[in-house]
Amino acid sequence: MKTILLIEDNPQNRYLVEFLLKQRGYNVLHAETGLQGLELAAIARPDLILLDIQLPGMDGYAVAHALKSDPQLNAIPIVAVTSYAMVGDREKCLAAGAEGYIEKPIDPESFGDEVERFFPTTPGDVAP
């Protein structure tokens, strides 16, 4: 079973994302702050990280940069899931280290498929 770490401070967003991903058979861990997310990533080594950008204290850009600077964690794909949808925001997320970008509000119909596009594929890899 693949594990996804969700770093998101909004309880309603955490609930929705966790609900949608658990329906697809994923193990979902969550952290409410960037620092908690970094600590949990180091312990759990998830297969994918979904990262809100607007976090209290340490923002998502700093979290992404810290993850990509850590040799133990830098191979884990990061997908920014954010309401930042202005011109240049996607590029700023990618420049910080995210491999992908999903705008909020998320679309429950397509969210799972969007997330699955960012899992690394290896020969013989099977869906969750």
Backbone bond lengths (Angstrom), bond angles and torsions (degrees), N, CA, C in turn:
res aa  C-N    CA-C-N  psi(-1)  N-CA   C-N-CA  omega(-1)  CA-C   N-CA-C  phi
1 M - - - 1.451 - - 1.536 108.37 -
2 K 1.305 115.83 130.20 1.466 120.49 179.29 1.518 109.80 -80.26
3 T 1.329 113.88 146.15 1.462 120.89 -178.79 1.521 109.91 -111.97
4 I 1.330 114.73 133.73 1.459 122.11 177.15 1.519 107.71 -117.30
5 L 1.334 115.73 130.86 1.463 120.98 173.83 1.521 107.67 -98.88
6 L 1.314 115.86 123.16 1.459 122.70 177.58 1.526 108.02 -105.49
7 I 1.330 116.20 117.85 1.465 121.08 176.34 1.519 106.41 -106.46
8 E 1.326 115.15 102.68 1.485 122.06 -170.15 1.524 107.95 -153.30
9 D 1.334 117.22 130.35 1.463 120.13 -178.33 1.523 113.60 -90.68
10 N 1.325 118.59 -16.52 1.459 121.21 -177.13 1.529 110.64 -87.24
11 P 1.354 117.53 119.48 1.470 119.93 -176.22 1.528 114.08 -61.60
12 Q 1.346 117.80 -36.32 1.467 119.73 179.79 1.529 110.61 -67.08
13 N 1.316 116.80 -40.81 1.465 120.07 177.78 1.528 110.91 -65.43
14 R 1.333 116.39 -41.44 1.479 119.55 177.92 1.523 110.38 -60.15
15 Y 1.331 116.13 -44.98 1.458 120.33 -178.67 1.528 110.90 -60.73
16 L 1.325 117.03 -48.46 1.464 120.81 -177.37 1.524 111.18 -63.28
17 V 1.326 117.06 -48.25 1.468 120.38 -178.73 1.522 110.44 -62.47
18 E 1.323 116.64 -45.48 1.468 119.76 179.78 1.525 110.73 -61.73
19 F 1.312 117.57 -43.64 1.462 121.79 178.76 1.532 110.82 -58.43
20 L 1.328 116.43 -49.05 1.468 120.56 -177.16 1.526 111.83 -64.70
21 L 1.314 116.94 -39.73 1.468 119.78 -176.61 1.527 112.63 -78.22
22 K 1.325 117.02 -35.26 1.473 119.08 177.25 1.525 110.53 -65.75
23 Q 1.351 116.87 -32.24 1.466 120.04 176.30 1.523 111.16 -60.31
24 R 1.323 116.55 -27.47 1.459 121.93 -179.75 1.524 112.17 -92.47
25 G 1.313 116.96 3.62 1.455 120.51 174.67 1.517 115.68 91.53
26 Y 1.319 117.70 14.57 1.463 120.43 179.57 1.521 111.02 -89.33
27 N 1.325 115.39 148.76 1.454 122.24 168.78 1.524 105.74 -86.35
28 V 1.329 117.63 125.46 1.461 121.14 -176.66 1.526 109.39 -117.06
29 L 1.325 114.77 122.88 1.459 122.11 173.00 1.523 106.75 -106.25
30 H 1.325 117.79 152.24 1.457 117.17 177.49 1.512 112.06 -141.18
31 A 1.325 112.49 150.29 1.454 122.25 176.10 1.519 107.40 -130.85
32 E 1.328 116.14 146.43 1.460 120.65 -176.83 1.517 113.15 -95.53
33 T 1.324 117.57 -14.96 1.464 120.76 179.99 1.522 109.06 -132.27
34 G 1.319 115.22 162.76 1.454 119.70 178.01 1.514 112.34 -61.72
35 L 1.331 116.94 -42.36 1.465 120.46 -179.44 1.526 110.88 -63.74
36 Q 1.327 117.20 -44.00 1.472 120.66 176.30 1.526 110.21 -60.21
37 G 1.329 116.30 -39.96 1.458 120.80 179.41 1.520 112.23 -62.69
38 L 1.323 116.91 -43.06 1.468 120.52 178.00 1.524 110.97 -62.62
39 E 1.324 115.74 -44.12 1.471 119.94 179.64 1.528 111.20 -63.41
40 L 1.322 117.14 -44.42 1.459 121.15 -178.86 1.527 111.16 -68.23
41 A 1.321 117.21 -37.44 1.467 120.47 177.68 1.528 110.42 -61.55
42 A 1.320 117.02 -40.84 1.463 121.12 -179.49 1.530 111.74 -65.67
43 I 1.326 115.95 -34.75 1.468 120.37 -179.32 1.524 111.52 -80.56
44 A 1.326 117.24 -48.62 1.468 122.31 -170.42 1.522 114.28 -88.07
45 R 1.332 117.83 -23.96 1.461 122.18 -175.95 1.537 111.55 47.06
46 P 1.325 117.38 64.77 1.469 120.34 -176.85 1.526 111.85 -66.73
47 D 1.318 115.49 165.60 1.466 121.57 178.16 1.527 111.59 -79.99
48 L 1.332 116.19 -22.79 1.462 121.99 -176.68 1.523 108.17 -156.87
49 I 1.337 116.34 147.09 1.464 120.99 176.57 1.521 108.74 -121.62
50 L 1.339 115.80 126.41 1.460 122.28 172.46 1.520 106.23 -101.35
51 L 1.325 116.48 122.58 1.457 121.42 -168.15 1.523 112.25 -125.56
52 D 1.329 115.33 118.42 1.466 120.07 171.35 1.527 106.86 -72.88
53 I 1.309 117.66 147.16 1.464 120.96 179.60 1.529 111.04 -90.82
54 Q 1.317 117.24 -36.28 1.460 121.94 -177.74 1.521 109.18 -89.40
55 L 1.337 116.05 84.68 1.460 122.08 -179.26 1.530 109.17 -114.93
56 P 1.332 116.98 153.39 1.463 119.16 176.55 1.532 110.51 -71.20
57 G 1.311 115.85 143.24 1.463 120.07 177.99 1.519 111.64 76.81
58 M 1.299 116.32 -96.15 1.465 123.25 -178.49 1.524 108.74 -91.70
59 D 1.331 117.95 113.90 1.468 119.34 -176.83 1.536 111.54 -74.50
60 G 1.310 115.26 169.86 1.462 121.29 -176.24 1.518 113.93 -62.68
61 Y 1.329 117.38 -30.69 1.462 119.62 177.75 1.538 110.10 -63.31
62 A 1.330 115.94 -44.39 1.464 120.78 179.08 1.528 111.11 -66.08
63 V 1.327 116.66 -37.43 1.472 120.82 178.20 1.528 109.88 -64.35
64 A 1.321 116.67 -47.26 1.464 120.40 179.84 1.525 110.60 -59.95
65 H 1.320 116.25 -44.09 1.463 120.18 179.85 1.536 110.68 -62.25
66 A 1.327 117.01 -42.99 1.468 120.91 179.35 1.529 111.11 -63.66
67 L 1.332 116.75 -41.89 1.469 120.27 179.03 1.523 110.74 -63.09
68 K 1.309 116.98 -44.15 1.470 120.84 -177.61 1.525 111.98 -73.91
69 S 1.339 117.66 -17.69 1.463 121.32 177.97 1.529 112.15 -86.25
70 D 1.319 116.91 -10.98 1.466 121.64 -178.29 1.525 109.61 -94.97
71 P 1.336 117.85 115.97 1.469 120.13 -177.63 1.536 113.96 -59.56
72 Q 1.331 117.07 -23.62 1.465 120.80 179.10 1.529 112.30 -79.56
73 L 1.327 116.99 -20.56 1.467 120.99 -173.10 1.519 114.21 -120.16
74 N 1.324 118.30 -9.85 1.465 120.17 -169.62 1.519 114.96 -68.08
75 A 1.318 118.72 -13.79 1.470 120.22 178.75 1.536 112.49 -87.04
76 I 1.328 117.32 -9.79 1.467 120.39 -179.46 1.525 108.87 -74.78
77 P 1.326 118.64 123.61 1.470 120.31 178.67 1.524 111.33 -65.41
78 I 1.321 114.97 140.05 1.460 122.33 177.69 1.526 108.10 -116.61
79 V 1.330 115.47 132.35 1.458 120.87 174.67 1.524 107.63 -120.18
80 A 1.324 116.14 118.48 1.455 120.68 175.74 1.526 108.19 -74.13
81 V 1.320 116.05 127.51 1.460 121.79 176.41 1.522 104.64 -119.44
82 T 1.325 116.25 103.52 1.456 118.90 -166.68 1.520 113.67 -147.65
83 S 1.304 114.10 155.81 1.464 120.14 175.11 1.525 110.66 -87.00
84 Y 1.326 117.06 -3.49 1.465 120.15 175.01 1.513 107.84 -70.15
85 A 1.310 116.68 105.13 1.467 120.54 -174.98 1.523 111.99 -130.64
86 M 1.308 116.42 24.54 1.458 120.31 178.63 1.533 109.08 -83.59
87 V 1.317 115.97 164.91 1.451 120.98 177.31 1.525 108.69 -56.76
88 G 1.326 116.39 127.46 1.453 121.41 178.51 1.519 114.60 95.98
89 D 1.345 118.39 -18.00 1.463 119.84 -177.97 1.527 112.01 -65.97
90 R 1.323 117.19 -42.02 1.469 120.79 178.29 1.527 109.74 -59.22
91 E 1.323 116.20 -46.33 1.459 120.95 -178.99 1.522 111.31 -63.51
92 K 1.337 116.48 -37.61 1.464 120.39 179.06 1.536 110.55 -65.20
93 C 1.337 116.74 -39.06 1.471 120.77 177.11 1.526 110.70 -63.76
94 L 1.320 115.95 -45.00 1.464 120.15 -179.69 1.524 110.83 -66.16
95 A 1.330 117.27 -38.16 1.466 120.70 178.76 1.526 111.34 -65.98
96 A 1.335 117.22 -28.99 1.468 121.00 178.98 1.520 112.04 -75.84
97 G 1.354 116.92 -13.82 1.461 119.44 177.41 1.512 115.18 126.98
98 A 1.316 117.97 -5.48 1.469 119.75 179.58 1.523 109.80 -73.28
99 E 1.325 115.27 141.34 1.462 120.62 176.03 1.520 111.76 -86.95
100 G 1.327 115.44 -18.84 1.455 118.99 -177.49 1.510 111.94 -147.02
101 Y 1.332 114.30 173.82 1.459 121.68 -173.80 1.520 107.71 -150.88
102 I 1.327 116.45 124.80 1.462 121.83 176.40 1.524 106.74 -127.05
103 E 1.340 116.01 127.66 1.466 120.73 -178.75 1.520 111.13 -80.52
104 K 1.344 114.50 144.27 1.461 121.73 168.96 1.523 107.24 -94.96
105 P 1.302 119.49 151.80 1.457 124.45 -1.49 1.522 110.95 -70.42
106 I 1.324 114.73 142.90 1.466 118.37 -178.22 1.526 109.60 -73.90
107 D 1.310 115.07 152.99 1.457 122.15 176.77 1.528 107.48 -96.40
108 P 1.331 118.28 109.96 1.466 120.53 -177.37 1.539 113.45 -56.50
109 E 1.340 116.94 -27.84 1.470 120.67 -179.23 1.522 112.41 -70.00
110 S 1.318 117.65 -35.14 1.463 120.24 -173.67 1.533 114.23 -113.17
111 F 1.331 117.87 -7.63 1.462 120.61 -173.12 1.525 113.19 -57.52
112 G 1.319 117.27 -47.35 1.469 120.50 -178.75 1.520 112.13 -59.16
113 D 1.317 116.84 -43.50 1.466 120.38 178.36 1.525 110.93 -65.10
114 E 1.331 116.63 -39.65 1.473 119.91 178.70 1.523 110.41 -61.91
115 V 1.317 117.07 -44.91 1.464 121.28 -179.33 1.528 110.55 -62.84
116 E 1.312 116.81 -44.32 1.472 120.71 -176.53 1.524 112.97 -62.35
117 R 1.316 118.27 -23.89 1.461 120.82 178.28 1.525 111.98 -63.27
118 F 1.329 117.38 -21.07 1.457 120.61 -173.47 1.525 114.21 -97.76
119 F 1.327 117.56 -2.60 1.464 118.70 175.62 1.516 109.43 -70.56
120 P 1.329 116.58 137.63 1.466 117.98 175.67 1.524 108.92 -64.81
121 T 1.308 115.95 140.89 1.459 119.59 178.95 1.522 108.87 -108.00
122 T 1.287 113.88 135.36 1.458 120.64 176.50 1.511 107.66 -129.95
123 P 1.317 118.12 153.28 1.457 120.02 178.93 1.531 110.63 -54.29
124 G 1.314 115.85 132.18 1.455 120.60 178.66 1.513 113.36 83.05
125 D 1.340 117.12 -0.87 1.466 121.38 179.33 1.527 108.42 -65.36
126 V 1.326 115.85 137.17 1.456 120.61 179.08 1.506 109.45 -119.69
127 A 1.300 115.79 155.42 1.466 120.92 177.78 1.514 109.09 -64.09
128 P 1.322 117.67 163.34 1.467 121.97 -175.78 1.508 112.76 -59.44
